[in-house]
Amino acid sequence: MFKKYLAYTCIALGMGMLLASKSASAQEHDSAVQHLAQAIRFETISYQQTEKINHSAFDNFKSFLKSTYPTVFSSLYIQKISQHSLLIEWTGTHQHLKPVLFEAHYDVVPIEEGTLQDWQHPPFAGVIESGYVWGRGSLDDKVSVIASLEAIEQLLKQGYAPERTLLFAFGHDEEIGGKQGAKQIAQHLKQRDVELEYVIGEGGLLINDHPILPSSTVAMIALAEKSYLTLTLNAKGEGGHSSAPSQNSAVIRLAKAVSALDDNPFEAKLVSPVSEMLVAFAPHVGMVEGFLFNNQWLSESLLVSKLSEKTMSNPLVRTTTAVTMFNAGVKENVVSQQAQAKVNFRLLPGDSTEQILEKVTKIINDTHIEVVADSWGDSPKVANMNAEGYRRIQASIEAELPGTIVTPGLLMATTDTRHYSHLTENIYRFQPFTMHMDDSKTIHSTNERVSLDAVVNAVAISKRLITAVAKP
């Protein structure tokens, strides 16, 4: 009897392993997975020094899209904007309806010098292994471009026709501000007198192990994003020989300045849409937390204090300060007469460049340091979570992934969506793929990767979302 039970057990385990293997194999050979892996192999890198950009890689990527999605490129109206960005128009049967625009980008950030050997797989090899697609752009943001095109291609082949006109904007320079891509697409639409019902763009996504609800899948629809400001600090001081150093050299002045900025963070506060996010979490957490989330008039200071303690939640409650670049000196025995640092700020909704400049100047308190501002502009206003756009995104997520908890949120980064703020009242930031919090650390970093099931689900959610928003 025992031998018979053991035999059945072994057969069952073997079948389970076989099925799991087939499932993994099926995912690996899914068209979206294969196409994303191919897309990663095009080194569409946006460099701050624009003369370093290899535009042939961008041309080759567009050719890849055209050959990979022949129905899309033969059936829909496609325009090139600024040579490298794409605007795809899927005309609806009800022309009186305002269009909805889906926004994503296909450019990626460079690999930091000296980190290449730390990658498990080469960053532009597009390797499929261990349940992931590996490479730069797998998360940010080629996965969104591929998921959208896979969904459109499938729907076209099925004979689907949207009632509302749908626009798909794929920018080529989001990582350096989007001035030639999304900004030009938006201006083109403005010249055509296009008014958008709403925009669905890069930003919120599905998190499997959210720190507030680690046992649930949480879908974040970002109603706002933080704006982007870089201040360049130019310090001057006495130079000379290192054997007789001056007391206030440029390097010392600058070091004191950036240390002061780091030691004096901006005030933490609870703003919209973070406050709405906490209210949405309230029914799904313990009684004490739920009470605090629902009664922010009483608990705001405590909530702000707790959120400030962790690296991942601190940006939700304050304008952040990050010293990102420092440049000084020409030789080890020469005291430099000038030094430069760049400090990047991500501003909470409601904070302005003028406010930041005023406080930074006060904190530094050194007339020998010049402060030069480079702002990407103010962020769009907070979108309405009670409007039809939010409801349709929420319904699409819940229909495709039952049990998912959908909440509003704040995107801590800055995206191309701000360029469309003059075309619509509401911009919702949601990317249709699932990610573990640990994987989020790979965005703009080493070993960027996206899981295979996330890619497959992204196409299914995209199809659901397209058909939902295309209705009157």
C-alpha positions in Angstrom: 0.0 0.0 0.0 2.8 2.4 0.9 4.7 1.6 -2.3 1.5 2.3 -4.3 1.0 5.6 -2.5 4.6 6.5 -3.1 4.3 5.7 -6.8 1.2 7.9 -7.1 2.9 10.6 -5.2 5.9 10.5 -7.5 3.7 10.5 -10.5 1.7 13.5 -9.2 4.9 15.4 -8.3 6.3 14.6 -11.7 3.2 15.8 -13.5 3.2 18.9 -11.4 6.8 19.6 -12.3 6.0 18.9 -15.9 3.1 21.2 -16.0 5.1 23.9 -14.2 7.8 23.5 -16.7 5.3 23.7 -19.6 3.8 26.8 -18.0 7.2 28.5 -17.7 8.1 27.4 -21.2 4.8 28.8 -22.5 5.5 32.1 -20.8 9.1 32.2 -22.2 7.7 31.7 -25.8 4.8 34.1 -25.4 5.0 36.7 -28.2 5.0 39.7 -25.9 7.9 38.2 -23.9 9.9 37.5 -27.0 9.2 40.9 -28.5 10.1 42.7 -25.3 13.4 40.8 -25.2 14.1 41.9 -28.8 13.1 45.5 -28.0 15.7 45.6 -25.1 18.5 44.8 -27.6 18.1 48.2 -29.2 20.3 50.6 -27.3 18.0 53.6 -27.4 19.9 55.5 -24.7 19.1 59.1 -23.9 22.3 60.9 -22.8 22.3 64.3 -21.1 25.1 65.1 -23.5 22.8 64.8 -26.6 25.8 64.6 -29.0 26.4 61.1 -27.6 23.0 59.8 -28.6 23.1 57.1 -31.3 20.1 57.9 -33.4 20.5 54.9 -35.6 19.5 52.7 -32.7 16.2 54.7 -32.5 15.6 54.3 -36.3 16.3 50.6 -36.0 13.9 50.3 -33.1 11.1 51.9 -35.1 11.8 49.6 -38.0 11.6 46.7 -35.5 8.2 47.9 -34.3 6.9 48.2 -37.9 7.9 44.7 -38.8 6.7 43.2 -35.6 3.3 44.8 -35.6 2.3 44.9 -39.3 -1.4 45.2 -38.7 -0.9 48.3 -36.5 1.3 50.0 -39.0 -0.8 49.2 -42.0 -4.2 49.9 -40.4 -3.8 52.9 -38.2 -2.7 56.5 -38.9 0.9 56.8 -37.7 3.0 60.0 -37.5 6.6 60.5 -36.7 7.2 63.5 -34.4 10.7 65.0 -34.2 11.8 62.1 -36.3 11.9 59.5 -33.5 8.7 59.8 -31.5 5.5 58.1 -32.7 1.9 59.2 -32.5 -0.6 56.4 -33.4 -4.2 57.3 -34.0 -7.0 54.7 -33.9 -10.0 56.6 -35.2 -13.2 55.9 -33.4 -16.7 55.4 -34.8 -18.1 58.2 -32.7 -16.2 61.3 -33.8 -17.9 63.6 -31.3 -16.2 61.9 -28.4 -13.0 63.4 -27.0 -10.0 61.1 -27.6 -8.1 59.3 -24.8 -4.3 59.3 -25.0 -2.1 56.5 -23.8 1.5 57.6 -23.2 4.8 55.7 -22.8 8.4 56.0 -23.9 11.1 53.8 -25.4 14.3 55.6 -24.6 16.4 54.4 -21.6 19.0 55.7 -19.3 22.7 54.8 -19.7 24.6 52.2 -17.7 26.6 53.8 -15.0 30.3 53.6 -15.7 32.1 50.9 -13.7 28.9 48.9 -13.0 28.7 46.7 -16.1 30.4 43.7 -14.4 27.7 43.8 -11.7 24.9 42.9 -14.2 23.8 39.2 -14.0 23.1 39.4 -17.8 24.4 42.1 -20.2 22.0 45.1 -20.0 21.2 45.1 -23.7 21.2 41.3 -24.3 17.4 40.9 -23.7 18.0 37.6 -21.8 15.0 35.4 -20.7 16.0 33.4 -17.7 14.8 32.5 -14.2 11.3 33.8 -14.8 12.4 37.2 -15.9 13.2 39.3 -19.0 16.5 41.0 -18.1 17.8 44.3 -19.4 17.7 48.1 -19.5 14.1 49.2 -20.4 12.4 46.0 -19.2 10.7 48.1 -16.6 11.3 51.6 -17.7 9.5 51.8 -20.1 9.7 49.5 -23.1 7.4 47.0 -21.4 4.5 49.5 -21.6 5.2 50.2 -25.3 5.3 46.5 -26.2 2.2 45.7 -24.1 0.2 48.4 -25.8 1.3 47.3 -29.3 0.6 43.7 -28.6 -2.9 44.5 -27.4 -3.6 46.8 -30.4 -2.3 44.2 -32.8 -4.5 41.4 -31.3 -7.6 43.6 -31.1 -7.2 44.7 -34.8 -6.9 41.1 -35.9 -10.1 40.3 -34.0 -11.9 43.0 -35.9 -12.4 45.3 -32.9 -13.3 48.9 -33.7 -13.3 51.5 -30.9 -16.1 53.9 -30.5 -13.8 56.6 -29.1 -10.7 57.7 -30.9 -7.6 56.4 -29.1 -4.1 58.0 -29.4 -0.9 56.3 -28.4 2.1 58.5 -27.9 5.5 56.8 -27.7 8.2 59.3 -26.8 11.9 59.0 -27.5 13.5 61.4 -25.0 11.5 61.1 -21.7 14.7 60.4 -19.8 16.1 63.8 -20.6 12.9 65.9 -20.3 10.8 65.0 -23.3 11.2 68.3 -25.0 11.6 66.8 -28.5 9.2 64.0 -28.0 6.1 64.3 -25.8 6.3 68.1 -25.7 6.2 68.2 -29.5 3.5 65.6 -29.7 1.4 67.7 -27.4 2.0 70.9 -29.4 1.0 69.0 -32.6 -2.3 68.0 -31.0 -2.8 71.5 -29.7 -2.4 72.8 -33.3 -5.1 70.4 -34.4 -7.4 71.7 -31.7 -7.5 68.3 -30.0 -9.0 68.2 -26.5 -8.4 64.9 -24.6 -10.9 63.3 -22.3 -8.0 62.1 -20.2 -4.5 60.7 -20.4 -3.2 57.3 -19.2 0.5 57.5 -18.8 3.6 56.1 -17.2 3.6 55.9 -13.4 1.5 53.8 -11.0 1.6 50.0 -11.3 0.7 46.8 -9.6 2.7 46.0 -6.5 2.8 42.4 -5.1 4.3 43.2 -1.7 3.3 46.7 -0.9 4.8 47.8 2.5 1.3 48.7 3.8 -0.4 45.6 2.5 2.3 43.0 1.9 -0.1 40.1 1.5 -2.2 41.7 -1.3 -1.7 43.0 -4.8 -2.1 46.7 -4.8 -2.7 48.7 -8.0 -1.6 52.3 -7.7 -3.2 54.9 -10.0 -1.1 58.0 -9.6 -3.2 61.1 -9.7 -0.2 63.4 -9.6 3.6 63.3 -9.9 6.4 65.2 -8.3 8.0 68.0 -10.3 11.7 68.0 -11.2 14.2 70.7 -10.3 18.0 70.7 -10.5 20.1 73.4 -8.9 23.7 73.8 -10.0 25.9 75.2 -7.2 29.0 77.0 -8.5 31.5 77.8 -5.7 34.5 80.0 -5.9 37.4 80.3 -3.5 41.1 80.9 -3.1 43.4 78.5 -4.9 47.1 77.8 -4.7 49.5 75.1 -3.7 48.3 72.3 -1.5 51.2 72.8 0.9 49.7 76.0 2.1 45.9 75.5 1.7 43.4 78.4 2.2 40.7 78.1 4.8 37.8 78.6 2.5 38.7 76.9 -0.8 35.9 76.3 -3.4 35.7 72.6 -2.5 35.3 73.3 1.2 32.7 75.9 0.6 30.8 73.6 -1.7 31.1 70.6 0.7 29.7 72.7 3.5 26.8 73.8 1.3 25.7 70.3 0.2 26.2 69.0 3.7 23.9 71.8 5.0 21.3 70.9 2.4 21.4 67.2 3.4 21.2 68.1 7.1 18.2 70.3 6.5 15.5 68.4 4.6 12.3 70.1 3.6 9.3 70.0 5.9 7.3 66.7 5.8 3.5 67.1 5.2 0.5 65.2 4.1 -0.8 66.4 0.7 -3.2 65.2 -1.9 -3.3 62.5 -3.3 -1.3 60.8 -0.5 -4.1 61.6 1.9 -6.6 59.9 -0.4 -4.3 56.9 -0.8 -4.3 56.3 3.0 -8.1 56.6 3.1 -8.3 53.9 0.4 -6.0 51.7 2.4 -8.1 52.1 5.6 -10.6 49.2 5.0 -7.8 46.7 4.4 -5.6 47.3 7.4 -5.9 46.8 11.1 -8.4 48.7 13.2 -5.9 51.1 14.7 -4.2 51.9 11.4 -7.6 52.2 9.7 -8.7 54.7 12.3 -5.6 56.8 11.8 -5.9 56.7 8.0 -9.5 57.7 8.1 -9.1 60.5 10.7 -6.1 62.5 9.4 -7.3 65.6 11.1 -6.3 63.9 14.3 -3.4 61.7 13.2 -1.6 63.7 10.5 1.5 64.5 12.5 1.9 60.8 13.5 1.3 59.6 10.0 3.8 62.0 8.6 6.4 61.0 11.2 6.0 57.3 10.4 6.1 57.8 6.6 9.2 59.9 7.0 11.2 57.1 8.7 11.5 54.8 5.6 13.4 55.4 2.4 10.5 54.2 0.2 7.8 56.3 1.9 9.7 59.4 2.8 9.3 60.9 -0.7 5.5 60.7 -0.3 5.5 63.4 2.4 8.3 65.8 1.5 10.1 67.5 -1.3 13.3 65.5 -1.5 16.9 66.7 -1.8 19.6 64.5 -3.6 23.1 65.6 -4.2 23.9 63.8 -7.4 27.0 65.3 -9.0 30.2 66.9 -7.6 33.0 68.2 -9.8 36.2 69.9 -8.7 40.0 69.9 -9.0 42.6 69.4 -11.7 45.5 67.9 -9.7 46.0 66.4 -6.3 48.4 69.0 -5.1 46.5 72.0 -6.4 43.8 73.8 -4.4 41.0 74.4 -6.8 39.6 77.8 -7.3 36.2 76.6 -8.4 33.9 73.6 -7.7 30.4 72.6 -8.9 27.7 70.4 -7.6 24.3 69.4 -8.9 21.4 68.9 -6.4 18.2 67.3 -7.7 14.9 68.1 -6.0 11.5 66.3 -6.5 8.8 68.6 -5.4 5.6 67.7 -3.7 2.4 69.0 -5.4 2.0 72.6 -4.2 5.7 73.3 -3.7 7.3 75.7 -6.3 10.7 76.3 -7.7 10.7 79.8 -6.2 10.1 78.4 -2.7 12.9 75.9 -3.1 15.4 78.5 -4.3 14.5 80.8 -1.4 15.1 78.1 1.2 18.2 76.7 -0.4 19.8 80.1 -0.6 19.0 80.6 3.1 20.4 77.2 4.1 23.6 77.7 2.2 24.1 81.2 3.4 27.3 81.8 1.3 27.5 84.7 -1.2 30.5 82.9 -2.8 28.2 80.2 -4.2 26.1 80.9 -7.2 22.8 78.9 -7.5 21.4 78.3 -11.0 18.0 76.6 -11.5 17.0 74.2 -14.2 13.3 73.2 -13.8 11.3 70.9 -15.9 8.2 73.0 -15.1 5.4 72.6 -12.7 3.5 69.3 -12.4 -0.1 68.9 -13.7 -2.8 69.4 -11.1 -4.0 66.4 -9.1 -6.4 64.4 -11.2 -10.0 63.7 -10.1 -10.4 60.2 -8.7 -14.2 60.5 -8.9 -14.2 61.1 -12.7 -15.0 58.5 -15.3 -11.4 57.9 -16.3 -10.3 56.7 -12.9 -13.4 54.4 -12.6 -12.7 52.8 -15.9 -9.1 52.1 -15.1 -10.1 50.7 -11.7 -12.8 48.5 -13.3 -10.4 47.1 -15.9 -7.8 46.1 -13.3 -10.4 44.5 -11.0 -12.0 42.6 -14.0 -8.6 41.2 -15.1 -7.1 40.6 -11.7 -9.9 40.0 -9.2 -9.0 40.7 -5.6 -6.6 43.5 -6.5 -6.8 46.5 -4.2 -6.9 49.7 -6.3 -5.9 53.0 -4.7 -4.9 56.5 -5.8 -1.3 57.5 -5.3 1.5 59.9 -6.0 4.3 59.2 -8.4 7.5 60.1 -6.8 9.3 60.6 -10.2 8.7 63.0 -13.1 7.3 61.8 -16.5 6.3 63.0 -19.9 2.7 63.3 -18.8 3.1 66.9 -17.7 3.5 67.9 -21.3 -0.2 67.0 -21.9 -1.6 69.0 -19.0 -2.9 71.8 -21.3 -4.9 69.3 -23.3 -6.9 67.7 -20.4 -8.1 68.2 -16.9 -7.1 64.7 -15.8 -3.9 62.7 -16.2 -3.8 59.2 -14.7 -0.5 57.4 -14.4 -0.9 53.6 -14.5 1.3 51.0 -16.1 -0.3 47.6 -16.5 2.4 45.3 -15.1 3.0 43.7 -11.8 6.2 44.2 -9.8 7.7 43.2 -6.5 9.1 46.0 -4.4 12.6 44.5 -4.5 12.5 44.7 -8.3 11.7 48.4 -8.2 15.2 49.0 -6.9 16.5 47.9 -10.4 14.8 50.8 -12.2 17.6 53.0 -13.5 20.0 50.6 -11.8 21.7 47.3 -12.1 19.9 44.1 -13.1 16.7 45.8 -14.3 14.2 43.0 -15.0 10.5 42.2 -15.3 8.8 38.9 -14.6 7.4 36.8 -17.4 3.9 36.7 -15.9 3.9 40.5 -15.5 4.6 40.8 -19.3 1.8 38.4 -20.2 -0.7 40.0 -17.7 0.3 43.5 -19.0 -1.0 42.6 -22.5 -4.3 41.3 -21.1 -4.8 44.3 -18.9 -3.9 46.6 -21.8 -6.6 45.0 -24.0 -9.1 45.3 -21.2 -8.2 48.9 -20.6 -8.3 49.9 -24.3 -11.8 48.4 -24.8 -13.0 50.0 -21.6 -11.9 53.6 -22.3 -13.0 53.4 -25.9 -16.6 53.2 -24.9 -18.7 56.4 -24.7 
